[in-house]
Amino acid sequence: MTTARVGRVAVTAALALHLATASAAEGPSRHIVDVGSAKIEVTAEGQGPLIVLLPSTGRSSDDFDVLAGGLAKAGFRVLRPQPRGIGGSIGPMTDVSFHDFANDIAGIIKHDGGDPAIIVGHAYGNWIARTVATDYPQLVRGVVLMAAGAKTWPRQLSDAITTINDRNQPTAIRLKALEFAFFAPGNDASSWLEGWHKDVTESQRAAGLNTKRESWWLSGTARILDLQAADDPFRPRDTTDELKNDLGDRVSVVVVPNASHALPAEQPAAVVQAIVAWAQDL
C-alpha cells in the first residue's frame, strides 16, 4: 500500500489565495436544531453536497472557520454543529455515550434535508463521525478522520489535555502542553490557548468510557479518508496503516507534513485539498 502525502508544494498558490481572499456566495448563518434529546447550534454555509464538521475534545466548531470557508468555496454545503455545552447547544452531559452525540448529528442532517453527508471528525470528533456512520449508515456518504489517534497512545498526552483545560495552570505551562500534544515544531500554538471548555472535555471523556469500542469501530460501511498529520504524537508513523489493516480498501490514507494533532488549524489548505480530491471519487 502506498500512502499518499500532501505537502505544501502540492497546495497550489491559487488554492491558498482562494482560501485567504475569496468570499462564499452565501456567508455563514447560525440556527438552532431541536433533535429531541438536545438542541444544537449549527453554523451553515455554502451550497452543494453536504459536509458536517465535528471538532476536537472540548473545542468549538468555530475552530473550522477557515476550513469550512474553503470547503464551501469548493462547492459544498458545510454544517458545523457545536457540541453540547458550547454556544447555544444544550442537552444532557452526564450519563451519555458516543451514540447520544451521534444522534445529535443525525438529527442535524435530517433537519437539513436528509441527504447523505460526508462526516468529518477532528481528533475526538472522529469517534463521533464513525459512530454516526455505524448507527445511521443511510445518512453517511463517507467519513473523514482528521488527526485521528491510534488505538492507544501514551498517558502523558491525555494528561496534557487536562493541563491545557486547567486555567489555574500558568500560561507558560499550558502552552508547553499544547505544543507537545497538538502542534508541530515551529507552528504557533498560542491561538489555541483560548477556546477550551473544561466541562465539555469532562463530559466527552465520560461518554467515551460509557461506549464500547466495538459498537463504532467498524464505522458502518462508508468509505473512509484517514487524514493524518505527520508529526502527530497521537498517531505515530508506525501506526499509519492501523485502520486500513482493520478495515481494508474502504480506507484511503493521506499524510500531511508540518502538522500535528491540530491538523485543520495548522494546514487548512492541505486539508481542503485532500478532502475535495477524495470526495470526487465517492
C-alpha angles and dihedrals in degrees: 000000000000115000114218119228128205112202133179089257088059092054102084122227087238092059092047090050090045092055093046102044114015121095125215118245088241120032125223119287130190129218140159121246120201105216095175103251093043144013113234129199111222131191112207131188141157134025131258137052112005125258123180118199120207120193134225128268112310092350134123126242085238084085085078098061094117095035094049091047091052093049092047090051089050090061107271135122105233125201122191113190117194114231117248109283097030125098111326095342112116133170142110113320100181129065090021133128139198087273092062091052090046089054088057090056093045089053091052093051092049091049089053092055104284099258111150112268139206104241113210116193123188116209104308087016090066089071092054091046090053091047090053089051090050098045099035108027091159090064097050128081094174144334128237118197112201112197093339112184125240121257088272136012137180116288091234090070092059089044089054090057089052090052093048090054093049108095090187089070118092114262091243091056093048091048092051090052090047093051091047097051106027116022134062118235111283095018116119110247098176096097089064095057085091128053100056120135110199095191090052092049090052092048093049093048091051090049089056091054089050093054127077112227092224090061092069110010096098091055095215113271100304123126113254135213108204099202107189135186115230094222099040111132089198088062111038116197092251088066095053093115097034096112095037089054089055100041104026128208093353085081125077117190125212123173120203117206125222094029139100135184091318088062100149091049094046100043110015095154092053090048092051091049093050095047094046093049093048094045091056090071097049 
